[in-house]
Amino acid sequence: MKKTISTLLAIAFALTTAGAVYAASGKCTVVSVEGNKVTLDCGSNAGDFPVGTDVKIKSASKKAVEGC
């Protein structure tokens, strides 16, 4: 009985914490930079990012093309 309850609790814990791992993602455009503040325009996805949350920014890479 104890094994069944502990297994069910472990599954419930895993399912409830799995939802917290997913983060909002979207493509945004830098609108302005003032000192250490960056303003982004995310369009209709702006509601996915509540105030005060941490955001990871990955810049678009530009590939160099070499000629012959």
C-alpha positions in Angstrom: 0.0 0.0 0.0 2.8 2.4 0.9 4.6 1.7 -2.4 1.4 2.5 -4.4 0.8 5.8 -2.6 4.5 6.9 -2.9 4.4 6.0 -6.6 1.2 8.0 -7.2 2.6 10.9 -5.3 5.8 10.8 -7.4 3.8 10.8 -10.6 1.6 13.6 -9.4 4.7 15.7 -8.4 6.3 15.0 -11.8 3.2 16.1 -13.7 2.6 19.3 -11.7 6.2 20.4 -12.0 6.5 19.6 -15.7 4.2 22.5 -16.6 6.4 25.0 -14.8 9.4 24.1 -16.9 7.9 25.2 -20.2 8.6 28.8 -21.0 7.0 31.3 -23.4 8.9 31.8 -26.6 8.4 34.2 -29.4 10.3 36.3 -31.9 10.7 39.9 -30.8 12.4 42.9 -32.3 14.7 45.3 -30.4 13.0 48.8 -30.4 15.4 50.8 -28.4 18.5 50.5 -26.1 19.0 53.0 -23.3 22.1 52.3 -21.1 21.4 48.8 -19.7 17.7 48.7 -20.7 16.5 47.1 -23.9 12.9 47.5 -25.2 11.5 44.7 -27.2 8.4 44.6 -29.5 6.9 41.1 -29.4 3.6 41.9 -31.1 0.7 39.7 -30.0 3.0 37.5 -28.0 3.7 40.2 -25.4 1.1 38.8 -23.0 3.1 35.6 -22.7 5.9 37.4 -20.8 4.6 38.7 -17.4 6.5 41.7 -15.8 9.4 40.6 -13.7 10.2 37.3 -15.4 13.7 36.4 -16.6 14.1 36.3 -20.4 16.9 34.6 -22.3 17.9 36.4 -25.5 19.6 34.7 -28.4 20.8 37.1 -31.1 20.4 36.1 -34.8 23.7 34.9 -36.2 24.9 36.3 -39.5 26.9 33.9 -41.6 29.7 35.2 -43.7 29.8 34.2 -47.3 33.2 33.7 -48.9 33.7 34.2 -52.6 36.2 32.5 -54.9 
